Amino acid sequence: MDWINKLNESINYIEENLTGEISYEVISKIAGCSVYNFQRMFSYIADKPLSEYIRNRRLTMAAFELLNNNERIIDISLKYGYESQDAFTRAFKNFHGVLPSKVRNETVQLRSCPKISFQITIKGENHMNYKIEQWPEFKVMGISQKLKTEKAFEVIPKLWEDAWKDGTMQNLLDNFPNYRPSGFLGIAQGGEWGESEDMEYIIAVTNYVDTAKCEYVPVIEGMKEFTYPAATWAVFEANGELPGVIQNVYKQFYSEWLPNSGYELDNLPVIECYMQENQQEVWIAVVKK
């Protein structure tokens, strides 16, 4: 229940600050995960981006105020975070389908986005294949780019596309050691525990695992090396067509597996492993409650 309670506390924070500043850093601190992981978790469970949910909640409450009091539209605009009445009017019309001025003068149909509430679900129709592994320290080599967390979902697909075009992926493939975590790795790190709204995304392969028989593979010229400590990892099978299969793993993990598992998230990046023939794994670091 701790995970569900934290999520609901984060939603309460949003609700209490619809007419003020909403900090993604504060939201993620309440939830106990990075800004990026919270945004990703929210989008998988709620089926909409966090930014869209906040915008829709504000526009829902603004409509109620237009119906129930005589405040000027410009004042309501500023109250809900819009710099001008024109910006508010455009957003209001996009969401509700009508101009805010018509709400007071005509009988119009409006949309409502209710406050979200998270609950434990135990569905059971789709099983998850996973392992809990005590994995030693390991290193990865690859390329990375720093970006704003809020832009991650737009920028990351382009990074993969560019890496294939500019020969980076072929270079990794030519020097591929085939250590676990396996395949091409997508790693989102930074902004941990709400300390920053910036993050770093890494495309890499594992080049060393701290075991007696593992041989270190030197870093390819022009690439970077990153080290991750020994930790407990929940490793989920995600075989099937992308991106749907990965999205389903995250949705089930956050809404079903984690609340019932006796674990909570560790302060480490989530690793997506892309292998051959639509075989994938998702590595999520966890700790016992």
N, C-alpha and C positions, 0 to 999 in steps of 0.2 A: 504493500500500500504506500510506502514512502515515495516511490517514483510517481505514482498517480497523484499523491498529495502535492508533490513539488510542481507537477505540471499545472494543477488547478490553482496553486498559489501564484504561478506565473501569469495565468489568465486573469486572476483577481487583480494583480498589479496593473495589467493592461487596462482592465475595466476602470480602475480607480484613477487612471491617468489619461483617459480619452480626451479630456479638455486641457491637458498639459503635455509635457515632454515625455515620450516613451523611449527609454533607453534599452536597446537590444542587449547591452552589456549587463544591465540589471536583470533583465528577463532570464538570461542564461545563468547568471549567478544563482538566482532563485531555483532554477531547474537543476543546477549542478552539472552543467556541460558547457561546451564551447558554443559561441554564437552560431557558427556554421552548423554544428550538429543539432542545435535546437531548431534552426530554420528548416533543416532537412527533415527532422523528426516531425515537426508541425505540418509540413506540406504533405507528408505521407499519410498521417493520421487524419488530418482535417480536409484533405483533398483540395487545398488552396494554399498559396504562399502566405507567410505570416504578414507581410506588408499589405496584402490584399484584405486579409481578415481585419486588420486594424483600420484600414481605410473604410471598409464596409460597416464596421461597428460605429465609427464616427459619423458616417453619413446616415446611418439608421437613427442615431440619437439626435442628429441635427434635424431630421424630419419630424421627430416627436416634438422638438422645441418649436419648430415652425407652426405646428398644429396647436400647441398648448400655451404659447405665450406671445407677447407682442414685441419681443426684442427685434431690433433692426437686423436685416439679413447680413449686413457687413459685420455686425457684432457677433452673430452666430458663426460667420465664416472665420473670423479671427479666433473665436473660442475653440474651434475644432481644428486649428492648426493651419488654416489657409491664409496665405499672405495677402490675398485680395479677394474681393467679392467675385470677380471674373473667374478666378481659379476655382473657387468654391462652386460657382454656378455650373462650370463645365463638368466638374467631378460629380456633382449632384445629378445633373441630367444624364450622365453616362450610367450612373447606378440606378436611379429611380425612373428614368425615362421622361421626366418632366422638369420644367424649370422650378426653382424654389419659390419664385414669386407666385406661381399658380397654386401652390399648396394652400395658400391663405385665401385665394379668391375663387377657387373652383373645387369641385369634388373630383379628386384624382386618385388613381391607383398608385400605391407606393410599395417598395420592396423593404423587407426586414431581414437583417442578418442577426440571428440570436447569439447570445453569449455562449461560447463553447464550454462544455464540461466533459472532462475525461473520466472514463470509468474502466475498470478491469473487464476484459471480455475473454471468455473461454469458449471458443467456437468449435475447434477440433476438426473441422472438415478438411483443412489443409495442414498436413504435418510439416514439421521443419526438421531437416537433417543437420545435426550440429555435433561438434566435439568441444569439450573444455580442455584446453591444452596449457600446460605450464611451459612456456616457450622461452629459451635463453635469449640473451642479448643478440641482436642481429643488426647488420648494416645494409643499406640500399644505396645504389648509385643511379643518378639520372639527372633530369632537368627540373627546374622549379620556377615558379613565377609568383610574386606577391600580388595580391589583389584585395579589393574591398569585399568583405564577406557578402554584402548585399548584392554584389554583381556575380557571385560565384556560379550560379546556375546558368548565366549567360556566357561567361568566359571559359569555363572548364571544357565544354565540348569543342570549342575553337582551339584550345591548347592541344587536344588529342589530334584534331584534324591537321594542325600545323606540324606536329611532331612526325606524322606520317609523311607529309609532303616534303619536309626539309631533311629527311634521312635519319632523324634521331632514332626512330623506332628500329630501322634496319641496323643501325650501329649497335643498339642494345641487343638486338637479335643475334648479331654476329659474335657478340661477346657474352652470350647468355649462359650463365652457370647452372640454371635450373635448381636453385635452392628454394626452400620454403621460407616465407610466403612465396608461392609459385606464380609464374607468369608475369605479365606486365602489371605493375602496381599503380593504382591511383590513390594518393595519400593526401588528405586535407589536414593541415596542421596550422597551429597558431590561433590566436584569439581564445586560448584555452581558459575555461572557467569564467568567461565573461570579461577578461582583462583587456581585450582589444577587439575592435571591429575589423581589423585587418587579418589576413590569413595568408598562408603559403600553400600552393598546390604543387604536388610532386608527381611526375611520371617517372617510374624507375623499375629496376629489377633488384632482387636480393643478391648481394655480392659476398656476404659472409654471415655465417651463423656460429655462435660461440660454442662449438662442440669440438671434440678431440680430432675427428676425422675430416673436418671441413677446411678446405683450402681457400685462403683469401684471394679474391679476384681484384686486381688493382682497378682503380677508378679510371674510366675512359677520359682521355684528355678533353677538357671543356665541360665536363659534367661535375656534379657535386656528390658528396657522400653524406648520408644521414645515419645516425645511430639511434636505436631504440632499446630501452632496457629490458631485462628479463621481466616477464609479466604473465598474468593469466589472461588467455584469449578465448573468447567464444567464437568458434570458426563455423560459419554457416555455409552449407552447400547452396549454390544458386545457379543450378544448371538450367539452361533454356535460353530463349531469345531475349536480347537486350532491347531497350532498357527495362522492360516490364518485370523480368524475373528479379532483378536487383531491387527495384522499387517495392515488390511484394515482400521480399525478405525484410527490408527496413520497416515496412508497415506492420508486419507480424511481430517483429522483434520489439518495437516500441509499445505496441498496443496489447500484446499477449505474452510474449516470452519474458521480457524484462520484469513486468510487474509481479509475475508468479515464480520467478527463478531463485530468489534469495540472493541475487547479485545486484550491484549497482555499477554505473559506468566508472571506469578508471579514467584518469586524466591523460589519455594518450590518443593519438589520431586513429580514426577508423581507416582500415585498409581494404580496398577492393582489388581482388586478384582476377585478372583476365587471362584465361588459358585458351587452349584450342577447342574447336568443335562445340562452341557454346557452353563451355564449362567455366564456371566462376565460383569464387569463394568471397565471403565478406568476413574480415577479422575485426572483432570489436573487443577491446580490452575491458575486463570487468574485475571487480573485487567483491569478496564476500561481504554482506552487510554486517 
